[in-house]
Amino acid sequence: MNSPPQVAVIGGGYAGMAAAVSLAERGISVSVFESAKQLGGRARGVIHQETQLDNGQHLLLGCYRQTLSLIEQVGGNLEQDFLRLPLQLELQRQFSLKAPKLPAPLHLLIALLTAKGLSYTARLKAARFMLTLRRSKFTLADDISVAELLEQHGQHADLLQKLWEPLCIAALNTPIHKASAQILLNVLHDALNRTRADSDMLLPRLDFSALFPDRAANYILQRGGNLHTSCGVTSITPNEFGFALEVTNGSQLFSHVICAAPPVIAAKLLRPIAQLAQTVKIIEALRHQPIYTLYLKYPSHVRLPHAMQGLHQRFSQWLFDKGQIDGQQGLLVAVISAEGLHQNLGHDELAQRVIDELKEEFALYEQPAWYKVIAEKRATFACTPGLHRPGQQTPLPGLLLAGDYTQGAYPATLEGAVLSGVRCARLIA
Ligand SMILES: Cc1cc2nc3c(=O)[nH]c(=O)nc-3n(C[C@H](O)[C@H](O)[C@H](O)COP(=O)(O)OP(=O)(O)OC[C@H]3O[C@@H](n4cnc5c(N)ncnc54)[C@H](O)[C@@H]3O)c2cc1C
């Protein structure tokens, strides 16, 4: 008789914790090893000046069904945990789109046709483009860049700058001339084409460690699993029993390993294993894109017109008003996704540019008491056309890969990470 699996999960980010919850749910023995003191990885809480921040403002979509369902499974309450906004895009003084309460995809078509800040012809072209995509089931024969796709469908100038470019950068964290059109279409399909709730935008009221990984940790411990933080894995050695893991406090044996570390670390851990040479090559070929997040603490009465809004042709791409999201009055967040000129500036210089933009756009003449710039240099993989991503299964049975960068329909997102983790658990079960 086969003995029951003993699974090690390397990495306590969203992918690793999703895998661990799905294993624990099935009564499978699981041990999570996380090198950092806290869980969450690239979506984690950060304390600065006694204020609860995140390593970056994240946004979830209603179509992130697996993530939302796991948050509920481990004890979350979606009504309380999120500020839920129906699909709306506001670019200060430039563009405004709001979906009416109609079934999908009618809500989107009406939103496009009634958008403010675009000519009638541009609105019509945007609506036609969506209908064409729907007819083609959001599938391309060959993947191309988003810029090429938009060009082919006459989505020029204003439409590009005010609608598609901000959307693409927010969704794929990759500039439109480098971004995969097919992956963007996958997101558009899931968010815009099924139910109206799928296109809702969800802004968490809790920090990202508390939202899922910390709750997941309790769930796993209650079901007899093990969790080790500040406990990095330094090597994986296949042997006749399965795998020996070298961890900070010694060596441990497991029948299965789910490596849910970020791609650079995964490549490092897998490199010594000869059977995985091709997998390592695929991981090493991935390129990365940054995300910069600036938190600015203004006096408590300071408020933006919307909880979330964009700026047109500015360093600050998206602004969030934490007062309206989670009650932290006067705390504003500016997000700058993907590569760009901002990377050439020092943190103080960048913060000053953002402060000036807030002054010019909102007549915000007061100075913030403090600001904090968090630059995640490898926030996501660069989501380029036809990108080869490693599968969850590797040539070595029993060793699986989870993470936002592994094979899937999504770009580097929480949902992509969670789906990969759940898939690994299913493969083992
Ligand atoms: C600033 C920023 C903003 C973002 N915004 C959004 C957004 O709005 N919406 C969205 O959906 N996605 C967003 N993302 C992407 C999202 O955060 C990631 O796709 C997701 O968190 C990746 O999860 P993961 O588990 O695959 O990897 P990670 O979060 O990187 O988890 C890997 C874990 O492995 C641990 N680890 C590393 N080495 C070892 C080792 N040797 N032993 C043990 N553990 C190890 C790490 O500490 C980490 O906890 C954003 C990312 C960033 C950085």
PDBQT file of the ligand as one rigid body, heavy atoms in Angstrom, charges set to zero:
ROOT
HETATM    1  C1  LIG A 501       3.613  46.196  -5.866  1.00  0.00    +0.000 C 
HETATM    2  C2  LIG A 501       2.777  45.088  -6.458  1.00  0.00    +0.000 A 
HETATM    3  C3  LIG A 501       1.477  45.342  -6.850  1.00  0.00    +0.000 A 
HETATM    4  C4  LIG A 501       0.696  44.321  -7.395  1.00  0.00    +0.000 A 
HETATM    5  N1  LIG A 501      -0.595  44.578  -7.737  1.00  0.00    +0.000 NA
HETATM    6  C5  LIG A 501      -1.412  43.546  -8.052  1.00  0.00    +0.000 A 
HETATM    7  C6  LIG A 501      -2.814  43.753  -8.211  1.00  0.00    +0.000 A 
HETATM    8  O1  LIG A 501      -3.318  44.871  -8.101  1.00  0.00    +0.000 OA
HETATM    9  N2  LIG A 501      -3.588  42.667  -8.497  1.00  0.00    +0.000 N 
HETATM   10  C7  LIG A 501      -3.061  41.409  -8.617  1.00  0.00    +0.000 A 
HETATM   11  O2  LIG A 501      -3.823  40.468  -8.826  1.00  0.00    +0.000 OA
HETATM   12  N3  LIG A 501      -1.726  41.200  -8.502  1.00  0.00    +0.000 NA
HETATM   13  C8  LIG A 501      -0.900  42.221  -8.215  1.00  0.00    +0.000 A 
HETATM   14  N4  LIG A 501       0.436  42.008  -8.036  1.00  0.00    +0.000 N 
HETATM   15  C9  LIG A 501       0.986  40.666  -8.311  1.00  0.00    +0.000 C 
HETATM   16  C10 LIG A 501       0.770  39.717  -7.124  1.00  0.00    +0.000 C 
HETATM   17  O3  LIG A 501       1.170  40.304  -5.932  1.00  0.00    +0.000 OA
HETATM   18  C11 LIG A 501       1.614  38.472  -7.393  1.00  0.00    +0.000 C 
HETATM   19  O4  LIG A 501       1.240  37.915  -8.630  1.00  0.00    +0.000 OA
HETATM   20  C12 LIG A 501       1.431  37.402  -6.316  1.00  0.00    +0.000 C 
HETATM   21  O5  LIG A 501       1.501  37.939  -5.025  1.00  0.00    +0.000 OA
HETATM   22  C13 LIG A 501       2.510  36.336  -6.524  1.00  0.00    +0.000 C 
HETATM   23  O6  LIG A 501       2.330  35.326  -5.555  1.00  0.00    +0.000 OA
HETATM   24  P1  LIG A 501       3.269  34.052  -5.547  1.00  0.00    +0.000 P 
HETATM   25  O7  LIG A 501       2.841  33.237  -4.389  1.00  0.00    +0.000 OA
HETATM   26  O8  LIG A 501       3.298  33.452  -6.885  1.00  0.00    +0.000 OA
HETATM   27  O9  LIG A 501       4.757  34.602  -5.305  1.00  0.00    +0.000 OA
HETATM   28  P2  LIG A 501       5.371  35.384  -4.063  1.00  0.00    +0.000 P 
HETATM   29  O10 LIG A 501       4.374  36.317  -3.495  1.00  0.00    +0.000 OA
HETATM   30  O11 LIG A 501       6.647  35.961  -4.541  1.00  0.00    +0.000 OA
HETATM   31  O12 LIG A 501       5.630  34.260  -2.965  1.00  0.00    +0.000 OA
HETATM   32  C14 LIG A 501       6.805  33.526  -2.892  1.00  0.00    +0.000 C 
HETATM   33  C15 LIG A 501       7.170  33.332  -1.414  1.00  0.00    +0.000 C 
HETATM   34  O13 LIG A 501       8.325  32.503  -1.337  1.00  0.00    +0.000 OA
HETATM   35  C16 LIG A 501       9.137  32.973  -0.278  1.00  0.00    +0.000 C 
HETATM   36  N5  LIG A 501      10.499  32.451  -0.469  1.00  0.00    +0.000 N 
HETATM   37  C17 LIG A 501      11.477  32.930  -1.283  1.00  0.00    +0.000 A 
HETATM   38  N6  LIG A 501      12.572  32.154  -1.178  1.00  0.00    +0.000 NA
HETATM   39  C18 LIG A 501      12.291  31.156  -0.310  1.00  0.00    +0.000 A 
HETATM   40  C19 LIG A 501      13.006  30.061   0.187  1.00  0.00    +0.000 A 
HETATM   41  N7  LIG A 501      14.277  29.794  -0.200  1.00  0.00    +0.000 N 
HETATM   42  N8  LIG A 501      12.404  29.253   1.107  1.00  0.00    +0.000 NA
HETATM   43  C20 LIG A 501      11.132  29.492   1.510  1.00  0.00    +0.000 A 
HETATM   44  N9  LIG A 501      10.408  30.538   1.061  1.00  0.00    +0.000 NA
HETATM   45  C21 LIG A 501      10.966  31.358   0.150  1.00  0.00    +0.000 A 
HETATM   46  C22 LIG A 501       9.014  34.486  -0.416  1.00  0.00    +0.000 C 
HETATM   47  O14 LIG A 501       9.426  35.152   0.759  1.00  0.00    +0.000 OA
HETATM   48  C23 LIG A 501       7.522  34.639  -0.715  1.00  0.00    +0.000 C 
HETATM   49  O15 LIG A 501       6.764  34.765   0.456  1.00  0.00    +0.000 OA
HETATM   50  C24 LIG A 501       1.254  43.028  -7.549  1.00  0.00    +0.000 A 
HETATM   51  C25 LIG A 501       2.568  42.775  -7.173  1.00  0.00    +0.000 A 
HETATM   52  C26 LIG A 501       3.326  43.780  -6.617  1.00  0.00    +0.000 A 
HETATM   53  C27 LIG A 501       4.735  43.490  -6.191  1.00  0.00    +0.000 C 
ENDROOT
TORSDOF 0
